[in-house]
């Protein structure tokens, strides 16, 4: 494992607020489904320069469906249709060479082809253009990804239904899984840290009603074992700083 710097402390609030980011987006109806994994299994999927982050000796991978609103550069108004879309990502938790405790995306499914092309070619995120739907009824949330259009492989589909419960006080594991003030992406043969700032998460307990998924295994992971830890989050407004090489 290639960790070079002491990992930074986890904080429920952004340690370095971003006043004028270059990208903004609002995250709504976001659900977290978390599973523990063997650290060596996750490390094998990471590029050189990243170390899998552990909680009590375990790595974690999360399936995260949500809706994005007002997405785009901060100097432009939101573009109708393009700036609003559904997304589902598969992510794990890493430490980069600067000690940043960040998110590493294994895949991201999105309904907007323009967003997919922009993110793949300029940022390096592994986006897929996919058919998706999100449905709401009372406390029920249902997220559906039926197929990937481009790139078509590896194929993946997802159906998730949850019932949202009461607001909770986050524990140490919740903090580990959600207090991530940046992502790392690979672009032009290098790793880049993208700092993010948003309000502290307000989390609710949630229960699985239906789960059928192949997005977790599509990047090369073994099937998750056991029931996931499930959370639902109230909306946050995110700002991204310009990327920094790590």
C-alpha positions in Angstrom: 0.0 0.0 0.0 1.3 3.4 -1.0 0.3 5.8 1.7 2.9 8.6 1.9 1.4 11.2 4.3 -0.4 11.0 7.6 -4.2 10.8 7.0 -6.0 13.9 7.8 -8.6 13.9 10.6 -12.2 13.3 9.7 -14.6 16.2 10.4 -18.4 16.4 10.1 -17.9 20.0 8.6 -15.7 21.0 5.7 -12.2 21.8 7.2 -11.4 24.2 4.3 -14.6 25.9 3.1 -14.7 26.8 -0.6 -15.9 30.4 -1.2 -15.8 30.4 -5.0 -15.7 27.0 -6.5 -15.7 26.2 -10.2 -18.5 23.7 -10.2 -21.7 23.6 -8.2 -24.5 21.0 -7.8 -27.3 20.2 -5.4 -27.7 16.7 -4.1 -31.3 15.6 -3.4 -33.0 12.3 -2.3 -29.6 10.7 -1.7 -29.4 7.2 -0.3 -26.3 5.4 1.0 -26.0 1.6 0.9 -22.7 0.6 2.6 -21.0 -2.8 2.7 -17.7 -3.9 4.3 -15.0 -5.4 2.0 -11.6 -7.1 2.4 -9.0 -4.3 2.2 -6.8 -6.2 -0.2 -9.7 -6.7 -2.6 -10.2 -3.0 -2.8 -6.6 -2.1 -2.9 -6.2 -4.2 -6.0 -8.7 -2.0 -7.8 -6.9 1.3 -6.9 -4.2 3.1 -9.0 -0.7 3.6 -7.7 -0.7 6.6 -5.3 -3.9 5.7 -3.4 -4.3 3.6 -0.3 -7.6 2.1 0.8 -9.0 3.8 3.9 -10.1 1.5 6.7 -12.5 1.6 9.6 -11.7 -1.0 12.3 -9.7 -2.9 9.8 -12.3 -3.1 7.1 -12.6 -1.3 3.7 -16.1 -0.1 2.6 -17.9 0.2 -0.7 -21.1 2.2 -1.1 -23.9 2.2 -3.6 -25.3 5.8 -3.8 -28.3 6.7 -5.8 -29.6 10.4 -5.8 -30.8 13.3 -7.9 -28.6 16.2 -8.9 -30.0 19.7 -9.5 -28.4 23.0 -10.7 -25.3 21.2 -11.9 -22.7 23.1 -13.8 -20.0 25.8 -13.7 -20.5 28.4 -11.0 -20.1 31.3 -13.5 -23.1 30.1 -15.6 -26.8 29.8 -14.7 -28.2 26.2 -14.6 -29.1 24.9 -18.1 -32.6 23.5 -18.3 -32.7 19.7 -18.7 -28.9 19.3 -18.8 -28.3 20.6 -15.2 -30.9 18.3 -13.6 -30.6 14.5 -13.6 -30.5 11.2 -11.7 -27.3 9.4 -10.9 -26.1 6.3 -9.1 -22.5 5.8 -8.2 -20.4 3.0 -6.7 -17.6 4.4 -4.5 -14.9 3.4 -2.0 -12.8 5.3 0.4 -9.1 6.2 0.0 -6.2 8.2 1.2 -4.0 10.0 -1.3 -0.3 10.9 -1.1 -1.2 14.3 0.5 -3.2 12.6 3.3 -6.6 13.6 1.9 -9.3 11.1 2.9 -11.3 11.1 -0.2 -13.8 9.2 -2.4 -12.7 7.1 -5.3 -15.5 6.3 -7.8 -15.6 2.8 -9.3 -18.5 3.8 -11.6 -21.1 6.5 -12.0 -24.4 6.0 -14.0 -26.1 9.1 -15.3 -29.0 9.9 -17.6 -27.4 12.9 -19.4 -25.0 12.0 -22.2 -23.5 15.5 -22.2 -22.6 15.2 -18.5 -21.2 11.7 -19.1 -18.9 12.9 -21.9 -17.8 16.0 -20.1 -16.9 14.1 -16.9 -15.1 11.3 -18.6 -13.0 13.5 -20.9 -12.2 16.5 -18.7 -12.3 15.1 -15.1 -11.6 11.4 -15.6 -14.6 10.0 -13.7 -15.8 6.6 -15.0 -19.3 7.8 -16.0 -21.8 5.7 -18.0 -24.8 7.0 -19.9 -27.7 5.0 -18.6 -31.5 4.7 -18.5 -32.7 5.7 -15.0 -35.8 6.6 -13.0 -36.5 7.8 -9.4 -39.9 7.4 -7.8 -41.2 8.8 -4.5 -44.3 7.9 -2.4 -44.5 9.0 1.2 -41.3 7.6 2.9 -40.6 5.2 0.0 -37.8 5.9 -2.4 -37.3 3.8 -5.5 -34.2 4.1 -7.8 -34.0 2.2 -11.1 -31.2 1.9 -13.6 -32.3 -0.4 -16.4 -29.3 -0.4 -18.8 -26.2 1.3 -19.8 -26.2 3.0 -23.3 -22.5 4.2 -23.5 -20.1 2.7 -22.8 -22.2 -0.5 -22.9 -19.7 -2.6 -21.0 -19.5 -3.6 -18.3 -23.2 -4.0 -18.3 -25.0 -3.1 -15.0 -28.5 -2.6 -13.7 -29.9 -1.6 -10.3 -33.3 -1.5 -8.5 -33.3 -0.1 -5.0 -36.3 0.6 -2.8 -36.0 2.0 0.7 -38.2 3.3 3.4 -36.8 6.4 5.1 -36.9 6.4 8.9 -36.1 8.9 11.6 -33.2 11.3 11.7 -30.2 9.9 13.5 -27.1 11.1 15.3 -24.2 9.9 13.1 -21.8 7.4 14.8 -18.1 6.9 14.0 -18.8 4.7 11.0 -21.3 7.2 9.6 -18.6 9.9 9.9 -16.0 7.7 8.2 -18.4 7.0 5.3 -19.8 10.5 4.7 -17.3 13.0 6.0 -15.3 13.0 2.7 -14.5 16.5 1.6 -13.1 15.6 -1.8 -12.8 13.0 -4.6 -9.7 11.7 -6.5 -9.8 11.1 -10.2 -7.3 9.9 -12.7 -6.8 12.1 -15.8 -3.9 12.5 -18.2 -2.0 9.8 -16.5 -2.1 11.6 -13.1 -4.2 11.7 -10.0 -6.1 14.9 -9.1 -7.8 15.8 -5.9 -11.1 17.6 -6.3 -12.1 19.3 -3.0 -15.8 19.7 -2.2 -17.7 21.8 0.4 -21.3 21.4 1.5 -23.4 21.6 4.6 -22.9 18.8 7.2 -24.9 15.7 6.3 -28.3 15.3 8.0 -28.8 11.5 8.0 -31.8 9.3 8.5 -32.0 5.7 9.2 -33.5 3.7 6.3 -34.6 0.1 5.6 -34.2 -1.9 2.4 -37.5 -2.9 0.8 -36.1 -4.2 -2.5 -32.6 -4.6 -3.8 -31.4 -6.0 -7.2 -28.0 -4.8 -8.3 -25.1 -5.7 -10.6 -23.4 -2.2 -10.5 -21.4 -3.3 -7.5 -19.8 -6.3 -9.2 -19.4 -4.7 -12.7 -16.1 -2.9 -11.7 -14.6 -6.2 -10.6 -15.8 -6.5 -7.0 -17.1 -9.7 -5.6 -20.7 -9.7 -4.6 -21.3 -7.9 -1.3 -22.0 -10.1 1.7 -24.9 -9.5 4.1 -27.3 -6.7 4.4 -26.0 -3.1 3.8 -25.9 -0.3 6.3 -28.6 2.1 4.8 -28.9 5.8 5.3 -30.9 8.6 3.6 -29.7 12.2 3.5 -31.4 15.5 3.5 -30.4 17.8 0.5 -27.0 19.6 0.4 -25.6 22.3 -1.8 -22.1 21.4 -3.1 -19.2 23.4 -4.5 -16.1 22.0 -6.0 -12.7 23.7 -6.1 -10.4 23.4 -9.1 -8.5 20.1 -9.0 -5.0 19.8 -7.5 -2.5 17.2 -8.6 -1.5 14.7 -5.9 
